[in-house]
Every structure is written in structure tokens, then in C-alpha cells.
Amino acid sequence: MNQHKISEVLADVKSKFELANKQEAEVDAKWLLAELMGCSLTEIMLIQEKTLSEETYLSYMNHIQRRLAGEPLQHILGYQNFYGYDFKVNGNVLIPRFETEELVEKGISLIKENRMKQVIDMCSGSGCIGITLLKECAEIKAYCVDVSYEAISIAHENGLDLGVNNRLTFYKSDLFIEVPQMNVDMIISNPPYIPSDIIYSLSTEVKDQEPSLALDGGTDGLDFYRRIIVEGKPYLKKGGYLLFEIGHNQMEAVLSLMEESEYKNVKGYKDLSGNDRMIIGQK
């Protein structure tokens, strides 16, 4: 039987990634092995002289082939960490991004400052926004809304795994169409916002592996903002908040849309990288 010494396996995988011009995936290679072995990245570096069992080696090489084929690391692992919580993900939901944690941070602050009770997470995908708000704010109830049944199914699993489904209601709906009338303190949304004709230029891992439903924001990328701003207003209490994540070049347009619909105290925010990222307004 072949001896699969960890140092040699990693060296072999590194050369495979270099041949495929995927040097940035070298860390992913170590991460995948650490996950399979149930240890940390640091521990992997300390046990390089040990050998892998044939079973572990074959599983690992299967994962590496999937990664080389362009499948995102998170789909292979089956989860993405977001705000300290692990969320199941697959090809039916957008992989939660670090930048969206900043939108959640704003949401948590507003919920606590204003003692809010009810929140709608519109275009909820994996449920990472609404579920994180529930984990961080014990007094609230949340409603996760998505047009995709598959996305709702993943969000339901995540709610169960993280123990918040007793405070969480799901609606499969094209935005507000199937959502019963209610008055909530906040609507928070990271909607699809990429212009349709830009999607082809995204990285292969995004355009081929993530759902176009969660990316395509129409001709100018603003379709969902237009509808949520107008259709969401009757769902907000007087003084209730609307929070959006936006694309880096959409600040001016979305601010104008909210002001035209007479939202008050409309303000834009940059993320930690200095890009325009969030807009908050009140009914």
C-alpha cells in the first residue's frame, strides 16, 4: 500500500494548483485536509511527517479535484462561517460574505438601541442575516423571505442547527407578494444587485457555481431595490428601518430611490475596505 506522507501529499497538491494557475487555492488545500482530519491549520503544519490512511487520502484527493474544477471551498466543506456561526451552504444559496457581517452589525445595534421586536430578512438565501440577528438579539422574531424553495430549505436547516426556529418564520415569496401584511421594526436585505450584463464577467467560481437568482439585479442592478423600497414600506412601522447592502457603485442611485419614496434620515456607509456598502433609512 502506498505511504501518503502529509508533507509529500501537500507538495503534490501544491504543484497541481500551480499547473492549474490556482496558487490562491493552496491555503484551501491545507484547509480541506485539516477539515478531513478534524484538526486546525496549525496542527496540519505540525504533523507533516505523519501519513494519511488510504481512505483519508482518497477522500482528500476527491476534494482537491473538485476544487481544481472550480467548485468553491465552502461547497466542498458544506458550510461557511459567518459572524462566528457555521451556516450550511450549497449551490442553491449565495455563500455569505465577510462584508455582509458589517450590515448585520448595524442591524444588531439598531435592534438593541430601539428595543425592536420583529425583523424581515428579505432575499434571505442561507438565512445568515436573519438567523444571526436572532442569535445576537434574544428578544426578536424574524421572517426569512426568499423566492427559492431550495434556499428556504437550507435556511430552515440552518435555523434548526442554530436553535432559533422557534422565533423564525419562513415565506417562499417573490419579495412581499406572499408575505401577509404585518408591521415590523426593520427590513434588512442583501438583494441581488449585479447588472445582468456584468454577470458573464464575474469569476468562474461565482458565475458558474452560485445561483444566478441571487446575483442578477436586472439591467442596471437596481430592480430589487426599487421594489423593496416601495413594496416594503407598508410593512414597516412608522419610524421603522430599512437596511440594504449595495454594490460599490450604487450608493447615489439607491439613496435617490429611498429619498424619492420619502424615507427619512437616509444615510450611506462604507465597509472596512472603504467601499460603499450599506444604506439605512427610516419610514
Secondary structure, DSSP 8 states (H G I E B T S, - for coil): ---EEHHHHHHHHHHHHHHTT-GGGHHHHHHHHHHHHT--HHHHHHTTTSEE-HHHHHHHHHHHHHHHTT--HHHHHTEEEETTEEEE--TTS----HHHHHHHHHHHHHHHHHT--EEEEES-TTSHHHHHHHHH-TT-EEEEEES-HHHHHHHHHHHHHTT-GGGEEEEE-STTTTS----EEEEEE----B-GGGGGGS-HHHHHHS-GGGTB--TTS-HHHHHHHHHSGGGEEEEEEEEEE--TT-HHHHHHHHHHTT-EEEEEEE-TTS-EEEEEEE-
